[in-house]
Amino acid sequence: MENIIFDIISWIGLTICIGAFFIKDVFWLRLATLIGCSLLFVYYSHIDIPQGVISNLLVLLINAYYLLRFAKARKTAQSQQNTTTLLNTTTQPE
């Protein structure tokens, strides 16, 4: 029964990774790849295949890095937009 669960995890991870090739939005592409590689990482760890573990871990870390950069850039852009909006509302005559 345990092997069936890990096989299902691997098929879901593989499906998500393959499906990511059809995603055009970079954020969702990286998120899908992160999830798919996480599942494949779990599977390859379970069946003890170092090449699968290392390759999926590297892809997982790369996508996590870029997702964090994306989140940071988005937060910076929102704070700049809020500052601009605040300046515009305080400097306009009534």
Backbone as CSV, one residue per row, in Angstrom:
resi,resn,N_x,N_y,N_z,CA_x,CA_y,CA_z,C_x,C_y,C_z
1,MET,0.824,-1.199,0.000,0.000,0.000,0.000,0.866,1.260,0.000
2,GLU,1.974,1.217,0.768,2.852,2.380,0.835,3.449,2.695,-0.533
3,ASN,3.828,1.662,-1.280,4.409,1.889,-2.603,3.404,2.504,-3.564
4,ILE,2.136,2.142,-3.427,1.109,2.721,-4.289,0.983,4.222,-4.022
5,ILE,1.058,4.609,-2.775,0.972,6.029,-2.427,2.133,6.799,-3.046
6,PHE,3.339,6.261,-2.960,4.496,6.933,-3.549,4.430,6.929,-5.074
7,ASP,3.875,5.887,-5.658,3.679,5.881,-7.110,2.690,6.962,-7.529
8,ILE,1.628,7.125,-6.754,0.647,8.175,-7.049,1.293,9.546,-6.922
9,ILE,2.104,9.730,-5.880,2.825,10.994,-5.695,3.710,11.273,-6.911
10,SER,4.403,10.257,-7.400,5.290,10.468,-8.547,4.510,10.815,-9.804
11,TRP,3.375,10.163,-10.032,2.566,10.454,-11.221,1.973,11.860,-11.156
12,ILE,1.541,12.266,-9.981,1.006,13.627,-9.828,2.108,14.654,-10.063
13,GLY,3.280,14.421,-9.468,4.412,15.326,-9.667,4.832,15.415,-11.117
14,LEU,4.885,14.271,-11.786,5.260,14.248,-13.202,4.227,14.978,-14.044
15,THR,2.949,14.768,-13.743,1.879,15.439,-14.488,1.959,16.956,-14.309
16,ILE,2.218,17.397,-13.091,2.331,18.840,-12.841,3.543,19.420,-13.569
17,CYS,4.672,18.714,-13.532,5.883,19.206,-14.216,5.693,19.269,-15.725
18,ILE,5.063,18.266,-16.296,4.799,18.286,-17.738,3.771,19.360,-18.072
19,GLY,2.754,19.481,-17.238,1.746,20.508,-17.465,2.312,21.912,-17.389
20,ALA,3.383,22.094,-16.633,4.007,23.415,-16.502,4.528,23.931,-17.840
21,PHE,4.815,23.040,-18.783,5.279,23.469,-20.100,4.201,24.234,-20.862
22,PHE,2.960,24.102,-20.461,1.855,24.767,-21.142,1.433,26.060,-20.454
23,ILE,2.108,26.425,-19.381,1.769,27.631,-18.636,2.600,28.795,-19.158
24,LYS,1.941,29.893,-19.477,2.641,31.049,-20.032,3.022,32.079,-18.970
25,ASP,2.257,32.186,-17.910,2.560,33.133,-16.843,3.736,32.613,-16.017
26,VAL,4.766,33.429,-15.871,6.007,32.991,-15.226,5.786,32.607,-13.764
27,PHE,4.960,33.362,-13.038,4.710,33.043,-11.640,4.092,31.656,-11.502
28,TRP,3.033,31.386,-12.263,2.348,30.090,-12.167,3.218,28.961,-12.702
29,LEU,4.045,29.258,-13.697,4.988,28.264,-14.218,5.961,27.837,-13.131
30,ARG,6.544,28.800,-12.451,7.509,28.485,-11.390,6.838,27.799,-10.207
31,LEU,5.625,28.216,-9.866,4.916,27.595,-8.758,4.563,26.142,-9.082
32,ALA,4.086,25.897,-10.292,3.749,24.528,-10.697,4.999,23.650,-10.707
33,THR,6.088,24.182,-11.223,7.329,23.418,-11.253,7.834,23.141,-9.844
34,LEU,7.701,24.118,-8.963,8.105,23.935,-7.567,7.309,22.808,-6.915
35,ILE,6.008,22.796,-7.116,5.153,21.758,-6.532,5.463,20.398,-7.140
36,GLY,5.562,20.348,-8.466,5.855,19.080,-9.136,7.197,18.497,-8.728
37,CYS,8.216,19.346,-8.672,9.544,18.871,-8.281,9.590,18.480,-6.808
38,SER,8.785,19.134,-5.987,8.713,18.737,-4.577,8.161,17.327,-4.451
39,LEU,7.121,17.041,-5.205,6.546,15.697,-5.169,7.518,14.655,-5.719
40,LEU,8.191,14.998,-6.808,9.172,14.060,-7.364,10.367,13.883,-6.430
41,PHE,10.750,14.943,-5.724,11.816,14.846,-4.736,11.454,13.836,-3.648
42,VAL,10.203,13.903,-3.173,9.735,12.951,-2.161,9.797,11.532,-2.710
43,TYR,9.339,11.357,-3.941,9.333,10.028,-4.552,10.748,9.473,-4.708
44,TYR,11.644,10.275,-5.287,13.008,9.793,-5.507,13.754,9.567,-4.186
45,SER,13.409,10.336,-3.173,13.996,10.090,-1.853,13.547,8.742,-1.312
46,HIS,12.283,8.430,-1.540,11.731,7.163,-1.043,12.359,5.957,-1.741
47,ILE,12.550,6.059,-3.061,13.101,4.905,-3.781,14.629,4.947,-3.844
48,ASP,15.223,5.947,-3.192,16.671,6.050,-3.029,17.423,6.095,-4.361
49,ILE,17.057,7.106,-5.185,17.784,7.357,-6.432,18.415,8.746,-6.323
50,PRO,19.728,8.781,-6.047,20.396,10.068,-5.798,20.291,11.068,-6.950
51,GLN,20.362,10.599,-8.188,20.275,11.516,-9.335,18.922,12.225,-9.359
52,GLY,17.862,11.493,-9.086,16.530,12.090,-9.055,16.372,13.062,-7.900
53,VAL,16.926,12.694,-6.753,16.851,13.567,-5.578,17.592,14.871,-5.850
54,ILE,18.819,14.775,-6.336,19.651,15.962,-6.557,19.065,16.855,-7.644
55,SER,18.665,16.268,-8.767,18.143,17.084,-9.866,16.849,17.789,-9.467
56,ASN,15.947,17.089,-8.805,14.692,17.725,-8.400,14.908,18.740,-7.292
57,LEU,15.846,18.470,-6.402,16.155,19.438,-5.358,16.720,20.720,-5.961
58,LEU,17.601,20.600,-6.946,18.165,21.788,-7.589,17.097,22.598,-8.308
59,VAL,16.238,21.947,-9.063,15.165,22.659,-9.768,14.207,23.294,-8.761
60,LEU,13.929,22.590,-7.679,13.063,23.103,-6.618,13.666,24.372,-6.008
61,LEU,14.949,24.332,-5.685,15.612,25.492,-5.083,15.693,26.678,-6.042
62,ILE,15.951,26.405,-7.308,16.009,27.475,-8.310,14.652,28.166,-8.414
63,ASN,13.589,27.383,-8.501,12.255,27.972,-8.610,11.857,28.696,-7.326
64,ALA,12.230,28.166,-6.181,11.932,28.836,-4.914,12.645,30.187,-4.849
65,TYR,13.893,30.226,-5.290,14.660,31.473,-5.309,13.964,32.527,-6.170
66,TYR,13.568,32.145,-7.385,12.930,33.102,-8.279,11.535,33.495,-7.803
67,LEU,10.829,32.599,-7.141,9.532,32.968,-6.572,9.701,33.969,-5.441
68,LEU,10.734,33.797,-4.627,11.006,34.765,-3.569,11.404,36.126,-4.139
69,ARG,12.197,36.113,-5.198,12.556,37.371,-5.872,11.325,38.045,-6.451
70,PHE,10.441,37.242,-7.036,9.202,37.767,-7.600,8.352,38.413,-6.501
71,ALA,8.234,37.739,-5.364,7.442,38.259,-4.253,8.053,39.553,-3.711
72,LYS,9.378,39.596,-3.617,10.053,40.793,-3.119,9.857,41.967,-4.080
73,ALA,9.991,41.711,-5.379,9.802,42.772,-6.372,8.358,43.267,-6.361
74,ARG,7.420,42.354,-6.189,6.011,42.738,-6.144,5.720,43.585,-4.910
75,LYS,6.304,43.212,-3.780,6.112,43.976,-2.548,6.714,45.369,-2.685
76,THR,7.882,45.466,-3.294,8.528,46.760,-3.507,7.686,47.630,-4.427
77,ALA,7.167,47.047,-5.494,6.340,47.804,-6.428,5.060,48.296,-5.753
78,GLN,4.465,47.471,-4.910,3.252,47.889,-4.205,3.542,49.012,-3.223
79,SER,4.660,48.928,-2.517,4.987,49.991,-1.564,5.287,51.295,-2.294
80,GLN,5.943,51.223,-3.461,6.203,52.423,-4.247,4.898,53.019,-4.763
81,GLN,3.971,52.157,-5.173,2.680,52.623,-5.663,1.892,53.286,-4.528
82,ASN,1.948,52.690,-3.341,1.257,53.274,-2.197,1.858,54.623,-1.814
83,THR,3.174,54.739,-1.886,3.855,55.994,-1.585,3.464,57.051,-2.597
84,THR,3.437,56.696,-3.866,3.056,57.632,-4.923,1.617,58.082,-4.745
85,THR,0.738,57.162,-4.435,-0.661,57.499,-4.216,-0.809,58.418,-3.016
86,LEU,-0.090,58.131,-1.955,-0.138,58.962,-0.755,0.376,60.360,-1.047
87,LEU,1.472,60.478,-1.804,2.015,61.787,-2.152,1.046,62.570,-3.029
88,ASN,0.403,61.892,-3.956,-0.538,62.560,-4.848,-1.757,63.080,-4.087
89,THR,-2.229,62.348,-3.116,-3.407,62.785,-2.367,-3.089,63.897,-1.390
90,THR,-1.849,63.955,-0.912,-1.496,65.000,0.062,-1.068,66.294,-0.612
91,THR,-0.659,66.250,-1.879,-0.169,67.448,-2.544,-1.221,68.113,-3.420
92,GLN,-2.363,67.491,-3.634,-3.393,68.087,-4.485,-4.187,69.107,-3.672
93,PRO,-4.429,70.280,-4.295,-5.201,71.313,-3.581,-6.671,70.914,-3.473
94,GLU,-7.299,71.417,-2.416,-8.721,71.093,-2.208,-9.603,72.193,-2.622
